[in-house]
Amino acid sequence: MLYHVRMDVRVPDDIDAAQFEALKAAEKARAQALQREGTWRHLWRIAGEYANVSIFDLPDHDALHAILSTLPLFPFMQVTVTPLARHPSAID
Ligand SMILES: O=C(O)C[C@H]1C=CC(=O)O1
């Protein structure tokens, strides 16, 4: 099942710089591992925002929640999920 996911990252102004760098590095490693295994199909930066639009391929909502809620930056994200269904006019 495919999910359109928007992640808006909002970190506190007073976050420790080293802690933030460590979180970003951990997030990057996790995101790249999930892309390599095919779970995180697309990852796009929204131009001009600290936000992304992603496509995830997972069996169900519970599996998606398990992934999203364990991302290192999850405590600092607002996440908006849209489940996708096949469009009848799609050719692929
Ligand atoms: O930068 C972001 O959009 C947040 C998050 C998603 C993937 C990643 O590496 O960081």
PDB file of the backbone (N, CA, C, O) and the ligand in Angstrom, with CONECT records:
HET    LIG  A 101      10
ATOM      1  N   MET A   1       0.846  -1.184   0.000  1.00  0.00           N
ATOM      2  CA  MET A   1       0.000   0.000   0.000  1.00  0.00           C
ATOM      3  C   MET A   1       0.890   1.247   0.000  1.00  0.00           C
ATOM      4  O   MET A   1       1.901   1.313   0.700  1.00  0.00           O
ATOM      5  N   LEU A   2       0.482   2.232  -0.808  1.00  0.00           N
ATOM      6  CA  LEU A   2       1.297   3.444  -0.894  1.00  0.00           C
ATOM      7  C   LEU A   2       0.704   4.555  -0.019  1.00  0.00           C
ATOM      8  O   LEU A   2      -0.512   4.709   0.095  1.00  0.00           O
ATOM      9  N   TYR A   3       1.606   5.312   0.584  1.00  0.00           N
ATOM     10  CA  TYR A   3       1.216   6.439   1.444  1.00  0.00           C
ATOM     11  C   TYR A   3       1.989   7.680   1.022  1.00  0.00           C
ATOM     12  O   TYR A   3       3.208   7.647   0.853  1.00  0.00           O
ATOM     13  N   HIS A   4       1.255   8.773   0.856  1.00  0.00           N
ATOM     14  CA  HIS A   4       1.869  10.087   0.695  1.00  0.00           C
ATOM     15  C   HIS A   4       2.028  10.656   2.105  1.00  0.00           C
ATOM     16  O   HIS A   4       1.067  10.757   2.867  1.00  0.00           O
ATOM     17  N   VAL A   5       3.256  11.021   2.426  1.00  0.00           N
ATOM     18  CA  VAL A   5       3.540  11.518   3.779  1.00  0.00           C
ATOM     19  C   VAL A   5       4.250  12.864   3.669  1.00  0.00           C
ATOM     20  O   VAL A   5       5.253  12.996   2.968  1.00  0.00           O
ATOM     21  N   ARG A   6       3.723  13.841   4.359  1.00  0.00           N
ATOM     22  CA  ARG A   6       4.410  15.130   4.475  1.00  0.00           C
ATOM     23  C   ARG A   6       4.957  15.250   5.886  1.00  0.00           C
ATOM     24  O   ARG A   6       4.243  15.026   6.864  1.00  0.00           O
ATOM     25  N   MET A   7       6.233  15.605   5.982  1.00  0.00           N
ATOM     26  CA  MET A   7       6.878  15.791   7.288  1.00  0.00           C
ATOM     27  C   MET A   7       7.366  17.227   7.378  1.00  0.00           C
ATOM     28  O   MET A   7       8.201  17.661   6.584  1.00  0.00           O
ATOM     29  N   ASP A   8       6.847  17.950   8.335  1.00  0.00           N
ATOM     30  CA  ASP A   8       7.320  19.307   8.632  1.00  0.00           C
ATOM     31  C   ASP A   8       8.153  19.231   9.899  1.00  0.00           C
ATOM     32  O   ASP A   8       7.675  18.790  10.944  1.00  0.00           O
ATOM     33  N   VAL A   9       9.389  19.660   9.800  1.00  0.00           N
ATOM     34  CA  VAL A   9      10.299  19.566  10.949  1.00  0.00           C
ATOM     35  C   VAL A   9      10.310  20.899  11.682  1.00  0.00           C
ATOM     36  O   VAL A   9      10.514  21.954  11.081  1.00  0.00           O
ATOM     37  N   ARG A  10      10.089  20.836  12.974  1.00  0.00           N
ATOM     38  CA  ARG A  10      10.068  22.039  13.828  1.00  0.00           C
ATOM     39  C   ARG A  10      10.880  21.742  15.074  1.00  0.00           C
ATOM     40  O   ARG A  10      10.392  21.107  16.008  1.00  0.00           O
ATOM     41  N   VAL A  11      12.115  22.201  15.084  1.00  0.00           N
ATOM     42  CA  VAL A  11      12.944  21.973  16.274  1.00  0.00           C
ATOM     43  C   VAL A  11      12.926  23.225  17.148  1.00  0.00           C
ATOM     44  O   VAL A  11      12.834  24.339  16.633  1.00  0.00           O
ATOM     45  N   PRO A  12      13.013  23.048  18.465  1.00  0.00           N
ATOM     46  CA  PRO A  12      13.037  24.227  19.344  1.00  0.00           C
ATOM     47  C   PRO A  12      14.254  25.094  19.043  1.00  0.00           C
ATOM     48  O   PRO A  12      15.315  24.579  18.692  1.00  0.00           O
ATOM     49  N   ASP A  13      14.104  26.403  19.180  1.00  0.00           N
ATOM     50  CA  ASP A  13      15.211  27.331  18.915  1.00  0.00           C
ATOM     51  C   ASP A  13      16.419  27.039  19.804  1.00  0.00           C
ATOM     52  O   ASP A  13      17.561  27.276  19.410  1.00  0.00           O
ATOM     53  N   ASP A  14      16.156  26.520  21.013  1.00  0.00           N
ATOM     54  CA  ASP A  14      17.254  26.333  21.962  1.00  0.00           C
ATOM     55  C   ASP A  14      17.794  24.900  21.972  1.00  0.00           C
ATOM     56  O   ASP A  14      18.466  24.504  22.925  1.00  0.00           O
ATOM     57  N   ILE A  15      17.506  24.114  20.919  1.00  0.00           N
ATOM     58  CA  ILE A  15      18.031  22.739  20.889  1.00  0.00           C
ATOM     59  C   ILE A  15      19.562  22.786  20.863  1.00  0.00           C
ATOM     60  O   ILE A  15      20.162  23.640  20.209  1.00  0.00           O
ATOM     61  N   ASP A  16      20.169  21.859  21.581  1.00  0.00           N
ATOM     62  CA  ASP A  16      21.624  21.769  21.598  1.00  0.00           C
ATOM     63  C   ASP A  16      22.134  21.433  20.187  1.00  0.00           C
ATOM     64  O   ASP A  16      21.651  20.489  19.563  1.00  0.00           O
ATOM     65  N   ALA A  17      23.103  22.200  19.689  1.00  0.00           N
ATOM     66  CA  ALA A  17      23.566  22.067  18.305  1.00  0.00           C
ATOM     67  C   ALA A  17      24.129  20.664  18.035  1.00  0.00           C
ATOM     68  O   ALA A  17      23.857  20.076  16.989  1.00  0.00           O
ATOM     69  N   ALA A  18      24.905  20.138  18.968  1.00  0.00           N
ATOM     70  CA  ALA A  18      25.505  18.810  18.774  1.00  0.00           C
ATOM     71  C   ALA A  18      24.422  17.728  18.775  1.00  0.00           C
ATOM     72  O   ALA A  18      24.481  16.778  17.994  1.00  0.00           O
ATOM     73  N   GLN A  19      23.431  17.884  19.664  1.00  0.00           N
ATOM     74  CA  GLN A  19      22.329  16.917  19.710  1.00  0.00           C
ATOM     75  C   GLN A  19      21.549  16.947  18.394  1.00  0.00           C
ATOM     76  O   GLN A  19      21.145  15.905  17.878  1.00  0.00           O
ATOM     77  N   PHE A  20      21.344  18.143  17.864  1.00  0.00           N
ATOM     78  CA  PHE A  20      20.605  18.282  16.615  1.00  0.00           C
ATOM     79  C   PHE A  20      21.379  17.650  15.457  1.00  0.00           C
ATOM     80  O   PHE A  20      20.792  16.963  14.622  1.00  0.00           O
ATOM     81  N   GLU A  21      22.689  17.878  15.402  1.00  0.00           N
ATOM     82  CA  GLU A  21      23.498  17.269  14.341  1.00  0.00           C
ATOM     83  C   GLU A  21      23.452  15.742  14.439  1.00  0.00           C
ATOM     84  O   GLU A  21      23.378  15.059  13.418  1.00  0.00           O
ATOM     85  N   ALA A  22      23.496  15.210  15.649  1.00  0.00           N
ATOM     86  CA  ALA A  22      23.439  13.752  15.842  1.00  0.00           C
ATOM     87  C   ALA A  22      22.082  13.201  15.397  1.00  0.00           C
ATOM     88  O   ALA A  22      22.009  12.141  14.774  1.00  0.00           O
ATOM     89  N   LEU A  23      21.011  13.928  15.721  1.00  0.00           N
ATOM     90  CA  LEU A  23      19.667  13.495  15.301  1.00  0.00           C
ATOM     91  C   LEU A  23      19.547  13.489  13.779  1.00  0.00           C
ATOM     92  O   LEU A  23      18.992  12.557  13.198  1.00  0.00           O
ATOM     93  N   LYS A  24      20.070  14.538  13.135  1.00  0.00           N
ATOM     94  CA  LYS A  24      20.000  14.612  11.668  1.00  0.00           C
ATOM     95  C   LYS A  24      20.806  13.495  11.017  1.00  0.00           C
ATOM     96  O   LYS A  24      20.380  12.922  10.015  1.00  0.00           O
ATOM     97  N   ALA A  25      21.973  13.185  11.586  1.00  0.00           N
ATOM     98  CA  ALA A  25      22.789  12.098  11.030  1.00  0.00           C
ATOM     99  C   ALA A  25      22.076  10.752  11.189  1.00  0.00           C
ATOM    100  O   ALA A  25      22.087   9.926  10.277  1.00  0.00           O
ATOM    101  N   ALA A  26      21.459  10.540  12.349  1.00  0.00           N
ATOM    102  CA  ALA A  26      20.722   9.287  12.578  1.00  0.00           C
ATOM    103  C   ALA A  26      19.515   9.199  11.655  1.00  0.00           C
ATOM    104  O   ALA A  26      19.211   8.135  11.117  1.00  0.00           O
ATOM    105  N   GLU A  27      18.831  10.322  11.475  1.00  0.00           N
ATOM    106  CA  GLU A  27      17.666  10.366  10.569  1.00  0.00           C
ATOM    107  C   GLU A  27      18.093  10.034   9.136  1.00  0.00           C
ATOM    108  O   GLU A  27      17.425   9.266   8.443  1.00  0.00           O
ATOM    109  N   LYS A  28      19.202  10.614   8.704  1.00  0.00           N
ATOM    110  CA  LYS A  28      19.689  10.368   7.343  1.00  0.00           C
ATOM    111  C   LYS A  28      20.022   8.886   7.142  1.00  0.00           C
ATOM    112  O   LYS A  28      19.660   8.292   6.126  1.00  0.00           O
ATOM    113  N   ALA A  29      20.708   8.305   8.112  1.00  0.00           N
ATOM    114  CA  ALA A  29      21.070   6.888   8.003  1.00  0.00           C
ATOM    115  C   ALA A  29      19.819   6.010   7.926  1.00  0.00           C
ATOM    116  O   ALA A  29      19.754   5.078   7.125  1.00  0.00           O
ATOM    117  N   ARG A  30      18.830   6.316   8.765  1.00  0.00           N
ATOM    118  CA  ARG A  30      17.571   5.530   8.767  1.00  0.00           C
ATOM    119  C   ARG A  30      16.817   5.721   7.457  1.00  0.00           C
ATOM    120  O   ARG A  30      16.314   4.758   6.878  1.00  0.00           O
ATOM    121  N   ALA A  31      16.740   6.975   6.988  1.00  0.00           N
ATOM    122  CA  ALA A  31      16.023   7.260   5.738  1.00  0.00           C
ATOM    123  C   ALA A  31      16.680   6.538   4.564  1.00  0.00           C
ATOM    124  O   ALA A  31      15.992   5.990   3.702  1.00  0.00           O
ATOM    125  N   GLN A  32      18.002   6.540   4.535  1.00  0.00           N
ATOM    126  CA  GLN A  32      18.687   5.895   3.416  1.00  0.00           C
ATOM    127  C   GLN A  32      18.557   4.379   3.477  1.00  0.00           C
ATOM    128  O   GLN A  32      18.440   3.726   2.440  1.00  0.00           O
ATOM    129  N   ALA A  33      18.578   3.812   4.681  1.00  0.00           N
ATOM    130  CA  ALA A  33      18.383   2.359   4.811  1.00  0.00           C
ATOM    131  C   ALA A  33      16.987   1.964   4.326  1.00  0.00           C
ATOM    132  O   ALA A  33      16.826   0.965   3.625  1.00  0.00           O
ATOM    133  N   LEU A  34      15.984   2.754   4.705  1.00  0.00           N
ATOM    134  CA  LEU A  34      14.606   2.447   4.279  1.00  0.00           C
ATOM    135  C   LEU A  34      14.431   2.638   2.773  1.00  0.00           C
ATOM    136  O   LEU A  34      13.648   1.923   2.148  1.00  0.00           O
ATOM    137  N   GLN A  35      15.149   3.591   2.190  1.00  0.00           N
ATOM    138  CA  GLN A  35      15.098   3.751   0.733  1.00  0.00           C
ATOM    139  C   GLN A  35      15.747   2.544   0.046  1.00  0.00           C
ATOM    140  O   GLN A  35      15.226   2.029  -0.943  1.00  0.00           O
ATOM    141  N   ARG A  36      16.885   2.100   0.582  1.00  0.00           N
ATOM    142  CA  ARG A  36      17.569   0.952  -0.033  1.00  0.00           C
ATOM    143  C   ARG A  36      16.701  -0.296   0.010  1.00  0.00           C
ATOM    144  O   ARG A  36      16.743  -1.105  -0.916  1.00  0.00           O
ATOM    145  N   GLU A  37      15.915  -0.466   1.070  1.00  0.00           N
ATOM    146  CA  GLU A  37      15.087  -1.679   1.163  1.00  0.00           C
ATOM    147  C   GLU A  37      13.744  -1.518   0.435  1.00  0.00           C
ATOM    148  O   GLU A  37      12.955  -2.461   0.377  1.00  0.00           O
ATOM    149  N   GLY A  38      13.485  -0.315  -0.125  1.00  0.00           N
ATOM    150  CA  GLY A  38      12.286  -0.116  -0.937  1.00  0.00           C
ATOM    151  C   GLY A  38      11.052   0.346  -0.192  1.00  0.00           C
ATOM    152  O   GLY A  38       9.988   0.518  -0.788  1.00  0.00           O
ATOM    153  N   THR A  39      11.189   0.547   1.103  1.00  0.00           N
ATOM    154  CA  THR A  39      10.050   0.995   1.916  1.00  0.00           C
ATOM    155  C   THR A  39       9.763   2.484   1.719  1.00  0.00           C
ATOM    156  O   THR A  39       8.608   2.899   1.634  1.00  0.00           O
ATOM    157  N   TRP A  40      10.827   3.276   1.649  1.00  0.00           N
ATOM    158  CA  TRP A  40      10.714   4.735   1.480  1.00  0.00           C
ATOM    159  C   TRP A  40      10.994   4.991   0.009  1.00  0.00           C
ATOM    160  O   TRP A  40      12.147   5.170  -0.382  1.00  0.00           O
ATOM    161  N   ARG A  41       9.945   5.009  -0.810  1.00  0.00           N
ATOM    162  CA  ARG A  41      10.092   5.006  -2.274  1.00  0.00           C
ATOM    163  C   ARG A  41      10.585   6.328  -2.843  1.00  0.00           C
ATOM    164  O   ARG A  41      11.414   6.353  -3.753  1.00  0.00           O
ATOM    165  N   HIS A  42      10.070   7.426  -2.301  1.00  0.00           N
ATOM    166  CA  HIS A  42      10.474   8.761  -2.769  1.00  0.00           C
ATOM    167  C   HIS A  42      10.672   9.665  -1.573  1.00  0.00           C
ATOM    168  O   HIS A  42       9.983   9.551  -0.559  1.00  0.00           O
ATOM    169  N   LEU A  43      11.635  10.570  -1.716  1.00  0.00           N
ATOM    170  CA  LEU A  43      11.906  11.571  -0.675  1.00  0.00           C
ATOM    171  C   LEU A  43      12.279  12.862  -1.378  1.00  0.00           C
ATOM    172  O   LEU A  43      13.322  12.962  -2.025  1.00  0.00           O
ATOM    173  N   TRP A  44      11.403  13.848  -1.236  1.00  0.00           N
ATOM    174  CA  TRP A  44      11.604  15.136  -1.909  1.00  0.00           C
ATOM    175  C   TRP A  44      11.559  16.265  -0.888  1.00  0.00           C
ATOM    176  O   TRP A  44      10.692  16.290  -0.015  1.00  0.00           O
ATOM    177  N   ARG A  45      12.486  17.183  -1.003  1.00  0.00           N
ATOM    178  CA  ARG A  45      12.447  18.405  -0.211  1.00  0.00           C
ATOM    179  C   ARG A  45      11.364  19.317  -0.772  1.00  0.00           C
ATOM    180  O   ARG A  45      11.260  19.453  -1.991  1.00  0.00           O
ATOM    181  N   ILE A  46      10.567  19.936   0.063  1.00  0.00           N
ATOM    182  CA  ILE A  46       9.645  20.988  -0.367  1.00  0.00           C
ATOM    183  C   ILE A  46      10.464  22.273  -0.425  1.00  0.00           C
ATOM    184  O   ILE A  46      10.985  22.731   0.591  1.00  0.00           O
ATOM    185  N   ALA A  47      10.572  22.846  -1.605  1.00  0.00           N
ATOM    186  CA  ALA A  47      11.471  23.987  -1.812  1.00  0.00           C
ATOM    187  C   ALA A  47      11.131  25.120  -0.851  1.00  0.00           C
ATOM    188  O   ALA A  47       9.981  25.542  -0.725  1.00  0.00           O
ATOM    189  N   GLY A  48      12.161  25.588  -0.188  1.00  0.00           N
ATOM    190  CA  GLY A  48      12.000  26.744   0.695  1.00  0.00           C
ATOM    191  C   GLY A  48      11.482  26.424   2.081  1.00  0.00           C
ATOM    192  O   GLY A  48      11.260  27.335   2.879  1.00  0.00           O
ATOM    193  N   GLU A  49      11.283  25.138   2.391  1.00  0.00           N
ATOM    194  CA  GLU A  49      10.749  24.775   3.712  1.00  0.00           C
ATOM    195  C   GLU A  49      11.596  23.659   4.322  1.00  0.00           C
ATOM    196  O   GLU A  49      12.213  22.875   3.600  1.00  0.00           O
ATOM    197  N   TYR A  50      11.622  23.592   5.647  1.00  0.00           N
ATOM    198  CA  TYR A  50      12.247  22.438   6.297  1.00  0.00           C
ATOM    199  C   TYR A  50      11.155  21.373   6.397  1.00  0.00           C
ATOM    200  O   TYR A  50      10.603  21.108   7.464  1.00  0.00           O
ATOM    201  N   ALA A  51      10.872  20.782   5.248  1.00  0.00           N
ATOM    202  CA  ALA A  51       9.766  19.826   5.129  1.00  0.00           C
ATOM    203  C   ALA A  51      10.048  18.935   3.931  1.00  0.00           C
ATOM    204  O   ALA A  51      10.791  19.305   3.022  1.00  0.00           O
ATOM    205  N   ASN A  52       9.448  17.766   3.945  1.00  0.00           N
ATOM    206  CA  ASN A  52       9.581  16.879   2.788  1.00  0.00           C
ATOM    207  C   ASN A  52       8.245  16.246   2.454  1.00  0.00           C
ATOM    208  O   ASN A  52       7.332  16.170   3.275  1.00  0.00           O
ATOM    209  N   VAL A  53       8.173  15.794   1.207  1.00  0.00           N
ATOM    210  CA  VAL A  53       7.077  14.939   0.765  1.00  0.00           C
ATOM    211  C   VAL A  53       7.686  13.594   0.406  1.00  0.00           C
ATOM    212  O   VAL A  53       8.662  13.518  -0.341  1.00  0.00           O
ATOM    213  N   SER A  54       7.109  12.558   0.937  1.00  0.00           N
ATOM    214  CA  SER A  54       7.638  11.216   0.746  1.00  0.00           C
ATOM    215  C   SER A  54       6.533  10.257   0.325  1.00  0.00           C
ATOM    216  O   SER A  54       5.352  10.478   0.594  1.00  0.00           O
ATOM    217  N   ILE A  55       6.952   9.188  -0.343  1.00  0.00           N
ATOM    218  CA  ILE A  55       6.050   8.078  -0.650  1.00  0.00           C
ATOM    219  C   ILE A  55       6.605   6.829   0.030  1.00  0.00           C
ATOM    220  O   ILE A  55       7.752   6.438  -0.190  1.00  0.00           O
ATOM    221  N   PHE A  56       5.776   6.224   0.848  1.00  0.00           N
ATOM    222  CA  PHE A  56       6.145   4.979   1.532  1.00  0.00           C
ATOM    223  C   PHE A  56       5.335   3.823   0.962  1.00  0.00           C
ATOM    224  O   PHE A  56       4.176   3.995   0.584  1.00  0.00           O
ATOM    225  N   ASP A  57       5.939   2.663   0.902  1.00  0.00           N
ATOM    226  CA  ASP A  57       5.267   1.443   0.451  1.00  0.00           C
ATOM    227  C   ASP A  57       5.303   0.437   1.602  1.00  0.00           C
ATOM    228  O   ASP A  57       6.338  -0.161   1.896  1.00  0.00           O
ATOM    229  N   LEU A  58       4.150   0.269   2.243  1.00  0.00           N
ATOM    230  CA  LEU A  58       4.065  -0.594   3.421  1.00  0.00           C
ATOM    231  C   LEU A  58       2.749  -1.361   3.400  1.00  0.00           C
ATOM    232  O   LEU A  58       1.809  -0.958   2.715  1.00  0.00           O
ATOM    233  N   PRO A  59       2.671  -2.458   4.141  1.00  0.00           N
ATOM    234  CA  PRO A  59       1.473  -3.298   4.078  1.00  0.00           C
ATOM    235  C   PRO A  59       0.214  -2.634   4.638  1.00  0.00           C
ATOM    236  O   PRO A  59      -0.885  -2.862   4.133  1.00  0.00           O
ATOM    237  N   ASP A  60       0.371  -1.812   5.682  1.00  0.00           N
ATOM    238  CA  ASP A  60      -0.834  -1.250   6.307  1.00  0.00           C
ATOM    239  C   ASP A  60      -0.472  -0.046   7.180  1.00  0.00           C
ATOM    240  O   ASP A  60       0.699   0.299   7.339  1.00  0.00           O
ATOM    241  N   HIS A  61      -1.510   0.583   7.740  1.00  0.00           N
ATOM    242  CA  HIS A  61      -1.315   1.795   8.542  1.00  0.00           C
ATOM    243  C   HIS A  61      -0.435   1.525   9.771  1.00  0.00           C
ATOM    244  O   HIS A  61       0.372   2.369  10.163  1.00  0.00           O
ATOM    245  N   ASP A  62      -0.597   0.364  10.360  1.00  0.00           N
ATOM    246  CA  ASP A  62       0.195   0.057  11.561  1.00  0.00           C
ATOM    247  C   ASP A  62       1.678  -0.011  11.236  1.00  0.00           C
ATOM    248  O   ASP A  62       2.513   0.475  12.000  1.00  0.00           O
ATOM    249  N   ALA A  63       2.002  -0.617  10.098  1.00  0.00           N
ATOM    250  CA  ALA A  63       3.411  -0.715   9.689  1.00  0.00           C
ATOM    251  C   ALA A  63       3.974   0.678   9.405  1.00  0.00           C
ATOM    252  O   ALA A  63       5.114   0.979   9.760  1.00  0.00           O
ATOM    253  N   LEU A  64       3.170   1.521   8.768  1.00  0.00           N
ATOM    254  CA  LEU A  64       3.628   2.896   8.513  1.00  0.00           C
ATOM    255  C   LEU A  64       3.868   3.632   9.831  1.00  0.00           C
ATOM    256  O   LEU A  64       4.889   4.296  10.005  1.00  0.00           O
ATOM    257  N   HIS A  65       2.930   3.508  10.738  1.00  0.00           N
ATOM    258  CA  HIS A  65       3.083   4.200  12.030  1.00  0.00           C
ATOM    259  C   HIS A  65       4.328   3.716  12.764  1.00  0.00           C
ATOM    260  O   HIS A  65       5.037   4.507  13.387  1.00  0.00           O
ATOM    261  N   ALA A  66       4.589   2.422  12.688  1.00  0.00           N
ATOM    262  CA  ALA A  66       5.774   1.881  13.371  1.00  0.00           C
ATOM    263  C   ALA A  66       7.048   2.509  12.812  1.00  0.00           C
ATOM    264  O   ALA A  66       7.976   2.809  13.563  1.00  0.00           O
ATOM    265  N   ILE A  67       7.093   2.707  11.498  1.00  0.00           N
ATOM    266  CA  ILE A  67       8.276   3.329  10.888  1.00  0.00           C
ATOM    267  C   ILE A  67       8.356   4.808  11.271  1.00  0.00           C
ATOM    268  O   ILE A  67       9.381   5.276  11.767  1.00  0.00           O
ATOM    269  N   LEU A  68       7.270   5.532  11.037  1.00  0.00           N
ATOM    270  CA  LEU A  68       7.312   6.988  11.246  1.00  0.00           C
ATOM    271  C   LEU A  68       7.612   7.340  12.699  1.00  0.00           C
ATOM    272  O   LEU A  68       8.396   8.246  12.980  1.00  0.00           O
ATOM    273  N   SER A  69       6.985   6.618  13.608  1.00  0.00           N
ATOM    274  CA  SER A  69       7.099   6.985  15.027  1.00  0.00           C
ATOM    275  C   SER A  69       8.448   6.624  15.628  1.00  0.00           C
ATOM    276  O   SER A  69       8.743   7.004  16.761  1.00  0.00           O
ATOM    277  N   THR A  70       9.272   5.894  14.879  1.00  0.00           N
ATOM    278  CA  THR A  70      10.616   5.578  15.383  1.00  0.00           C
ATOM    279  C   THR A  70      11.708   6.334  14.617  1.00  0.00           C
ATOM    280  O   THR A  70      12.895   6.091  14.834  1.00  0.00           O
ATOM    281  N   LEU A  71      11.317   7.242  13.728  1.00  0.00           N
ATOM    282  CA  LEU A  71      12.331   8.077  13.084  1.00  0.00           C
ATOM    283  C   LEU A  71      12.976   8.984  14.137  1.00  0.00           C
ATOM    284  O   LEU A  71      12.287   9.510  15.011  1.00  0.00           O
ATOM    285  N   PRO A  72      14.292   9.164  14.051  1.00  0.00           N
ATOM    286  CA  PRO A  72      14.967   9.968  15.082  1.00  0.00           C
ATOM    287  C   PRO A  72      14.398  11.381  15.246  1.00  0.00           C
ATOM    288  O   PRO A  72      14.373  11.909  16.357  1.00  0.00           O
ATOM    289  N   LEU A  73      13.943  11.993  14.155  1.00  0.00           N
ATOM    290  CA  LEU A  73      13.400  13.355  14.245  1.00  0.00           C
ATOM    291  C   LEU A  73      11.899  13.377  14.520  1.00  0.00           C
ATOM    292  O   LEU A  73      11.295  14.449  14.548  1.00  0.00           O
ATOM    293  N   PHE A  74      11.292  12.211  14.722  1.00  0.00           N
ATOM    294  CA  PHE A  74       9.828  12.163  14.903  1.00  0.00           C
ATOM    295  C   PHE A  74       9.326  13.112  16.007  1.00  0.00           C
ATOM    296  O   PHE A  74       8.291  13.753  15.825  1.00  0.00           O
ATOM    297  N   PRO A  75      10.028  13.215  17.140  1.00  0.00           N
ATOM    298  CA  PRO A  75       9.521  14.124  18.189  1.00  0.00           C
ATOM    299  C   PRO A  75       9.441  15.582  17.720  1.00  0.00           C
ATOM    300  O   PRO A  75       8.760  16.402  18.337  1.00  0.00           O
ATOM    301  N   PHE A  76      10.134  15.894  16.637  1.00  0.00           N
ATOM    302  CA  PHE A  76      10.170  17.283  16.161  1.00  0.00           C
ATOM    303  C   PHE A  76       9.455  17.449  14.826  1.00  0.00           C
ATOM    304  O   PHE A  76       9.650  18.445  14.130  1.00  0.00           O
ATOM    305  N   MET A  77       8.632  16.476  14.477  1.00  0.00           N
ATOM    306  CA  MET A  77       7.950  16.519  13.186  1.00  0.00           C
ATOM    307  C   MET A  77       6.446  16.631  13.358  1.00  0.00           C
ATOM    308  O   MET A  77       5.856  16.043  14.265  1.00  0.00           O
ATOM    309  N   GLN A  78       5.841  17.404  12.460  1.00  0.00           N
ATOM    310  CA  GLN A  78       4.398  17.280  12.264  1.00  0.00           C
ATOM    311  C   GLN A  78       4.235  16.430  11.009  1.00  0.00           C
ATOM    312  O   GLN A  78       4.746  16.784   9.947  1.00  0.00           O
ATOM    313  N   VAL A  79       3.524  15.311  11.127  1.00  0.00           N
ATOM    314  CA  VAL A  79       3.415  14.349  10.037  1.00  0.00           C
ATOM    315  C   VAL A  79       1.972  14.299   9.546  1.00  0.00           C
ATOM    316  O   VAL A  79       1.036  14.170  10.335  1.00  0.00           O
ATOM    317  N   THR A  80       1.811  14.405   8.235  1.00  0.00           N
ATOM    318  CA  THR A  80       0.483  14.321   7.626  1.00  0.00           C
ATOM    319  C   THR A  80       0.491  13.164   6.636  1.00  0.00           C
ATOM    320  O   THR A  80       1.268  13.161   5.682  1.00  0.00           O
ATOM    321  N   VAL A  81      -0.371  12.189   6.864  1.00  0.00           N
ATOM    322  CA  VAL A  81      -0.401  10.964   6.045  1.00  0.00           C
ATOM    323  C   VAL A  81      -1.652  10.944   5.174  1.00  0.00           C
ATOM    324  O   VAL A  81      -2.760  11.211   5.639  1.00  0.00           O
ATOM    325  N   THR A  82      -1.449  10.625   3.910  1.00  0.00           N
ATOM    326  CA  THR A  82      -2.568  10.429   2.984  1.00  0.00           C
ATOM    327  C   THR A  82      -2.427   9.056   2.331  1.00  0.00           C
ATOM    328  O   THR A  82      -1.510   8.856   1.534  1.00  0.00           O
ATOM    329  N   PRO A  83      -3.310   8.101   2.647  1.00  0.00           N
ATOM    330  CA  PRO A  83      -3.247   6.797   1.973  1.00  0.00           C
ATOM    331  C   PRO A  83      -3.655   6.955   0.505  1.00  0.00           C
ATOM    332  O   PRO A  83      -4.585   7.696   0.185  1.00  0.00           O
ATOM    333  N   LEU A  84      -2.950   6.254  -0.373  1.00  0.00           N
ATOM    334  CA  LEU A  84      -3.196   6.382  -1.809  1.00  0.00           C
ATOM    335  C   LEU A  84      -3.880   5.132  -2.364  1.00  0.00           C
ATOM    336  O   LEU A  84      -3.525   4.004  -2.022  1.00  0.00           O
ATOM    337  N   ALA A  85      -4.854   5.359  -3.216  1.00  0.00           N
ATOM    338  CA  ALA A  85      -5.511   4.268  -3.947  1.00  0.00           C
ATOM    339  C   ALA A  85      -5.202   4.429  -5.430  1.00  0.00           C
ATOM    340  O   ALA A  85      -4.863   5.517  -5.896  1.00  0.00           O
ATOM    341  N   ARG A  86      -5.322   3.357  -6.140  1.00  0.00           N
ATOM    342  CA  ARG A  86      -5.015   3.396  -7.570  1.00  0.00           C
ATOM    343  C   ARG A  86      -6.028   4.269  -8.301  1.00  0.00           C
ATOM    344  O   ARG A  86      -7.232   4.165  -8.065  1.00  0.00           O
ATOM    345  N   HIS A  87      -5.529   5.139  -9.200  1.00  0.00           N
ATOM    346  CA  HIS A  87      -6.414   5.968 -10.000  1.00  0.00           C
ATOM    347  C   HIS A  87      -6.854   5.178 -11.226  1.00  0.00           C
ATOM    348  O   HIS A  87      -6.020   4.552 -11.880  1.00  0.00           O
ATOM    349  N   PRO A  88      -8.153   5.192 -11.554  1.00  0.00           N
ATOM    350  CA  PRO A  88      -8.628   4.376 -12.678  1.00  0.00           C
ATOM    351  C   PRO A  88      -8.065   4.796 -14.035  1.00  0.00           C
ATOM    352  O   PRO A  88      -8.109   4.015 -14.985  1.00  0.00           O
ATOM    353  N   SER A  89      -7.537   6.013 -14.140  1.00  0.00           N
ATOM    354  CA  SER A  89      -6.961   6.454 -15.411  1.00  0.00           C
ATOM    355  C   SER A  89      -5.446   6.259 -15.483  1.00  0.00           C
ATOM    356  O   SER A  89      -4.824   6.556 -16.503  1.00  0.00           O
ATOM    357  N   ALA A  90      -4.863   5.763 -14.407  1.00  0.00           N
ATOM    358  CA  ALA A  90      -3.403   5.557 -14.418  1.00  0.00           C
ATOM    359  C   ALA A  90      -3.039   4.440 -15.377  1.00  0.00           C
ATOM    360  O   ALA A  90      -3.739   3.431 -15.467  1.00  0.00           O
ATOM    361  N   ILE A  91      -1.922   4.629 -16.104  1.00  0.00           N
ATOM    362  CA  ILE A  91      -1.538   3.601 -17.087  1.00  0.00           C
ATOM    363  C   ILE A  91      -0.411   2.718 -16.587  1.00  0.00           C
ATOM    364  O   ILE A  91      -0.037   1.758 -17.261  1.00  0.00           O
ATOM    365  N   ASP A  92       0.141   3.024 -15.411  1.00  0.00           N
ATOM    366  CA  ASP A  92       1.187   2.122 -14.900  1.00  0.00           C
ATOM    367  C   ASP A  92       0.926   1.748 -13.456  1.00  0.00           C
ATOM    368  O   ASP A  92       1.701   0.998 -12.863  1.00  0.00           O
TER     369      ASP A  92
HETATM  370  O1  LIG A 101      15.036  16.677   6.355  1.00  0.00           O
HETATM  371  C1  LIG A 101      13.882  16.226   6.463  1.00  0.00           C
HETATM  372  O2  LIG A 101      12.999  16.432   5.625  1.00  0.00           O
HETATM  373  C2  LIG A 101      13.506  15.375   7.668  1.00  0.00           C
HETATM  374  C3  LIG A 101      13.980  13.985   7.580  1.00  0.00           C
HETATM  375  C4  LIG A 101      13.486  13.140   6.502  1.00  0.00           C
HETATM  376  C5  LIG A 101      14.517  12.471   5.967  1.00  0.00           C
HETATM  377  C6  LIG A 101      15.699  12.948   6.537  1.00  0.00           C
HETATM  378  O3  LIG A 101      16.857  12.607   6.302  1.00  0.00           O
HETATM  379  O4  LIG A 101      15.413  13.931   7.439  1.00  0.00           O
CONECT  370  371
CONECT  371  370  372  373
CONECT  372  371
CONECT  373  371  374
CONECT  374  373  375  379
CONECT  375  374  376
CONECT  376  375  377
CONECT  377  376  378  379
CONECT  378  377
CONECT  379  374  377
END
